[in-house]
Amino acid sequence: MRGKKKMARMHSRRKGKAGSNKPAKVVKKSWTIYDANETEILVAKLAKEGNSASAIGMILRDSYGIPSVKASCGESVSAILAKKKMLPKLPEDLTGLLRRVVEI
C-alpha cells in the first residue's frame, strides 16, 4: 500500500486501518437457491429489460438473494453478457460520463 494515503480519524491523530473488504475466497453460499444456469438466465432477462451490469448485480443481490454472480456462476455479469452477445457498445463508466455531460 505504498503511496496510498489514509485520512486521520476525526477525534484522534491516528490513521485507521479498519474498513470493509470482500472475502478473499469466492465461494457459493450454501443458502442460495439458484444454480449457475438459472443465474445466467436471470442475468440475460434483466439485460433485455435494459439494466446495466452493475444494476443487474444489485437487483440479483436485493431481489433474488444472489450475493455474488461470480461466486454462483464462476464468471462476472459482464462476462456472461459478452458470452450471450448482449454487452452494450459503450462501457458502463463511459455511458455514465456521457449521461452526466448531457445533464450539464
Backbone torsions as a table, in degrees:
resi	resn	phi	psi	omega
1	MET	NA	33.9	180.0
2	ARG	-70.6	132.7	178.0
3	GLY	89.7	-11.2	179.1
4	LYS	-90.6	117.5	-176.6
5	LYS	-89.6	143.9	178.0
6	LYS	-113.5	145.6	177.6
7	MET	-79.5	148.2	176.0
8	ALA	-76.0	155.5	177.1
9	ARG	-69.6	160.3	-173.3
10	MET	-68.1	-43.9	-173.6
11	HIS	-109.8	19.6	173.5
12	SER	-151.1	172.9	-178.4
13	ARG	-97.9	4.5	-177.6
14	ARG	-85.8	155.6	179.1
15	LYS	-101.7	122.2	-175.3
16	GLY	-75.6	147.8	178.4
17	LYS	-113.2	-4.4	-177.4
18	ALA	-78.8	150.5	177.6
19	GLY	173.9	162.5	-178.3
20	SER	-82.0	135.8	178.0
21	ASN	-132.3	147.0	174.6
22	LYS	-72.8	150.4	177.9
23	PRO	-62.4	147.2	-178.2
24	ALA	-67.4	-37.4	179.9
25	LYS	-88.4	131.7	175.9
26	VAL	-99.2	99.9	-176.3
27	VAL	-124.4	138.7	177.0
28	LYS	-68.5	131.6	180.0
29	LYS	-71.5	144.8	-176.8
30	SER	-72.2	-19.9	-175.7
31	TRP	-90.5	-1.7	178.1
32	THR	-74.9	141.4	-176.0
33	ILE	-100.8	-6.6	-179.1
34	TYR	-101.9	136.2	175.5
35	ASP	-91.0	-177.4	-173.4
36	ALA	-63.6	-41.7	-178.2
37	ASN	-65.0	-44.0	179.0
38	GLU	-64.3	-37.0	178.6
39	THR	-64.9	-41.8	178.3
40	GLU	-63.9	-38.3	177.8
41	ILE	-64.2	-42.0	178.0
42	LEU	-63.7	-40.7	179.1
43	VAL	-61.8	-44.7	-179.9
44	ALA	-64.5	-41.0	-179.9
45	LYS	-63.6	-44.3	-179.6
46	LEU	-68.3	-32.4	177.8
47	ALA	-69.1	-37.1	177.8
48	LYS	-65.0	-27.7	177.7
49	GLU	-75.9	-7.4	176.0
50	GLY	99.0	14.7	179.9
51	ASN	-83.1	147.7	176.3
52	SER	-79.6	171.8	-177.4
53	ALA	-62.4	-42.2	180.0
54	SER	-70.1	-35.7	177.2
55	ALA	-66.2	-37.2	177.4
56	ILE	-62.4	-44.2	178.5
57	GLY	-61.0	-41.6	179.4
58	MET	-68.2	-40.4	179.1
59	ILE	-64.4	-43.4	179.2
60	LEU	-64.0	-37.3	179.1
61	ARG	-69.3	-47.0	-172.8
62	ASP	-81.8	-39.6	-173.8
63	SER	-96.5	-34.9	-174.1
64	TYR	-105.4	-8.3	177.9
65	GLY	73.8	30.3	176.9
66	ILE	-103.8	104.1	-173.3
67	PRO	-68.6	-33.9	-178.3
68	SER	-147.6	120.9	179.0
69	VAL	-67.8	-36.6	-179.4
70	LYS	-64.8	-37.2	177.8
71	ALA	-71.7	-33.6	-177.2
72	SER	-76.4	-44.5	-173.8
73	CYS	-104.5	-21.3	-175.7
74	GLY	91.9	-2.0	176.4
75	GLU	-145.4	159.3	-174.4
76	SER	-76.8	170.0	178.6
77	VAL	-61.2	-42.5	-179.8
78	SER	-63.6	-38.0	178.6
79	ALA	-67.2	-38.5	177.6
80	ILE	-65.1	-43.3	179.0
81	LEU	-65.2	-37.6	178.2
82	ALA	-66.8	-38.9	179.2
83	LYS	-64.4	-36.0	-179.9
84	LYS	-91.4	7.1	179.9
85	LYS	55.5	44.2	179.0
86	MET	-118.8	10.7	-178.8
87	LEU	-71.6	136.0	179.6
88	PRO	-66.8	158.7	-177.7
89	LYS	-66.1	-39.5	178.7
90	LEU	-102.1	143.0	175.6
91	PRO	-62.5	156.1	-174.6
92	GLU	-63.6	-38.5	-179.1
93	ASP	-68.2	-36.8	177.6
94	LEU	-68.9	-37.8	176.4
95	THR	-61.9	-41.1	177.9
96	GLY	-63.7	-40.1	177.9
97	LEU	-65.1	-42.6	178.8
98	LEU	-64.3	-39.4	178.0
99	ARG	-62.8	-38.7	179.6
100	ARG	-67.9	-38.9	179.2
101	VAL	-65.8	-40.1	-179.7
102	VAL	-64.4	-35.2	179.3
103	GLU	-66.1	-30.3	-179.3
104	ILE	-77.6	NA	NA
